[in-house]
Amino acid sequence: MFISCIVNSVAAIVNCSSVEDNLF
């Protein structure tokens, strides 16, 4: 799931339940 956040950094907040997970 974190991979999708990196690819979709713009919608990372919406796609990721937590911003911290997006950073990692």
Biopython code that builds the backbone (N, CA, C, O; Angstrom):
import numpy as np
from Bio.PDB.StructureBuilder import StructureBuilder

atoms = [
    (1, "MET", "N", (0.831, -1.208, 0.000)),
    (1, "MET", "CA", (0.000, 0.000, 0.000)),
    (1, "MET", "C", (0.859, 1.248, 0.000)),
    (1, "MET", "O", (0.542, 2.223, -0.681)),
    (2, "PHE", "N", (1.942, 1.225, 0.759)),
    (2, "PHE", "CA", (2.822, 2.404, 0.811)),
    (2, "PHE", "C", (3.386, 2.724, -0.566)),
    (2, "PHE", "O", (3.677, 3.884, -0.859)),
    (3, "ILE", "N", (3.546, 1.701, -1.424)),
    (3, "ILE", "CA", (4.072, 1.928, -2.780)),
    (3, "ILE", "C", (3.121, 2.847, -3.542)),
    (3, "ILE", "O", (3.557, 3.788, -4.205)),
    (4, "SER", "N", (1.829, 2.573, -3.445)),
    (4, "SER", "CA", (0.845, 3.407, -4.149)),
    (4, "SER", "C", (0.931, 4.842, -3.671)),
    (4, "SER", "O", (0.763, 5.782, -4.449)),
    (5, "CYS", "N", (1.193, 5.002, -2.385)),
    (5, "CYS", "CA", (1.292, 6.360, -1.833)),
    (5, "CYS", "C", (2.448, 7.114, -2.463)),
    (5, "CYS", "O", (2.320, 8.296, -2.784)),
    (6, "ILE", "N", (3.579, 6.436, -2.642)),
    (6, "ILE", "CA", (4.746, 7.098, -3.233)),
    (6, "ILE", "C", (4.445, 7.489, -4.678)),
    (6, "ILE", "O", (4.784, 8.591, -5.109)),
    (7, "VAL", "N", (3.814, 6.592, -5.419)),
    (7, "VAL", "CA", (3.490, 6.880, -6.817)),
    (7, "VAL", "C", (2.469, 7.997, -6.899)),
    (7, "VAL", "O", (2.589, 8.899, -7.727)),
    (8, "ASN", "N", (1.459, 7.934, -6.032)),
    (8, "ASN", "CA", (0.416, 8.969, -6.030)),
    (8, "ASN", "C", (0.631, 9.921, -4.864)),
    (8, "ASN", "O", (-0.230, 10.052, -3.993)),
    (9, "SER", "N", (1.762, 10.573, -4.850)),
    (9, "SER", "CA", (2.071, 11.486, -3.741)),
    (9, "SER", "C", (1.009, 12.573, -3.606)),
    (9, "SER", "O", (0.739, 13.056, -2.506)),
    (10, "VAL", "N", (0.410, 12.953, -4.732)),
    (10, "VAL", "CA", (-0.602, 14.011, -4.687)),
    (10, "VAL", "C", (-1.825, 13.533, -3.910)),
    (10, "VAL", "O", (-2.363, 14.272, -3.086)),
    (11, "ALA", "N", (-2.267, 12.301, -4.168)),
    (11, "ALA", "CA", (-3.444, 11.754, -3.480)),
    (11, "ALA", "C", (-3.028, 10.814, -2.361)),
    (11, "ALA", "O", (-3.833, 10.015, -1.883)),
    (12, "ALA", "N", (-1.769, 10.909, -1.942)),
    (12, "ALA", "CA", (-1.268, 10.029, -0.883)),
    (12, "ALA", "C", (-2.107, 10.182, 0.384)),
    (12, "ALA", "O", (-2.430, 9.193, 1.041)),
    (13, "ILE", "N", (-2.456, 11.409, 0.721)),
    (13, "ILE", "CA", (-3.228, 11.647, 1.946)),
    (13, "ILE", "C", (-4.580, 10.944, 1.874)),
    (13, "ILE", "O", (-5.052, 10.389, 2.866)),
    (14, "VAL", "N", (-5.200, 10.971, 0.696)),
    (14, "VAL", "CA", (-6.514, 10.331, 0.538)),
    (14, "VAL", "C", (-6.358, 8.825, 0.466)),
    (14, "VAL", "O", (-7.138, 8.086, 1.067)),
    (15, "ASN", "N", (-5.335, 8.358, -0.279)),
    (15, "ASN", "CA", (-5.135, 6.919, -0.423)),
    (15, "ASN", "C", (-4.569, 6.295, 0.843)),
    (15, "ASN", "O", (-4.980, 5.203, 1.235)),
    (16, "CYS", "N", (-3.639, 6.973, 1.480)),
    (16, "CYS", "CA", (-3.032, 6.433, 2.700)),
    (16, "CYS", "C", (-3.863, 6.829, 3.912)),
    (16, "CYS", "O", (-4.289, 7.977, 4.034)),
    (17, "SER", "N", (-4.086, 5.885, 4.794)),
    (17, "SER", "CA", (-4.853, 6.201, 5.991)),
    (17, "SER", "C", (-4.027, 7.090, 6.908)),
    (17, "SER", "O", (-4.582, 7.884, 7.667)),
    (18, "SER", "N", (-2.686, 6.959, 6.842)),
    (18, "SER", "CA", (-1.812, 7.786, 7.682)),
    (18, "SER", "C", (-0.682, 8.375, 6.845)),
    (18, "SER", "O", (-0.119, 7.697, 5.985)),
    (19, "VAL", "N", (-0.356, 9.622, 7.094)),
    (19, "VAL", "CA", (0.714, 10.271, 6.331)),
    (19, "VAL", "C", (2.058, 9.641, 6.674)),
    (19, "VAL", "O", (2.932, 9.548, 5.812)),
    (20, "GLU", "N", (2.233, 9.212, 7.912)),
    (20, "GLU", "CA", (3.509, 8.617, 8.333)),
    (20, "GLU", "C", (3.831, 7.402, 7.482)),
    (20, "GLU", "O", (4.989, 7.198, 7.121)),
    (21, "ASP", "N", (2.827, 6.585, 7.152)),
    (21, "ASP", "CA", (3.058, 5.401, 6.330)),
    (21, "ASP", "C", (3.564, 5.813, 4.950)),
    (21, "ASP", "O", (4.377, 5.113, 4.346)),
    (22, "ASN", "N", (3.084, 6.940, 4.459)),
    (22, "ASN", "CA", (3.506, 7.407, 3.136)),
    (22, "ASN", "C", (4.989, 7.741, 3.134)),
    (22, "ASN", "O", (5.681, 7.471, 2.152)),
    (23, "LEU", "N", (5.481, 8.319, 4.209)),
    (23, "LEU", "CA", (6.893, 8.692, 4.273)),
    (23, "LEU", "C", (7.779, 7.455, 4.209)),
    (23, "LEU", "O", (8.834, 7.476, 3.574)),
    (24, "PHE", "N", (7.364, 6.401, 4.852)),
    (24, "PHE", "CA", (8.197, 5.198, 4.882)),
    (24, "PHE", "C", (8.011, 4.385, 3.616)),
    (24, "PHE", "O", (8.632, 3.334, 3.461)),
]
sb = StructureBuilder()
sb.init_structure("model")
sb.init_model(0)
sb.init_chain("A")
sb.init_seg("    ")
for serial, (resi, resn, name, xyz) in enumerate(atoms, 1):
    if name == "N":
        sb.init_residue(resn, " ", resi, " ")
    sb.init_atom(name, np.array(xyz, "f"), 0.0, 1.0, " ", f" {name:<3s}", serial, name[0])
structure = sb.get_structure()
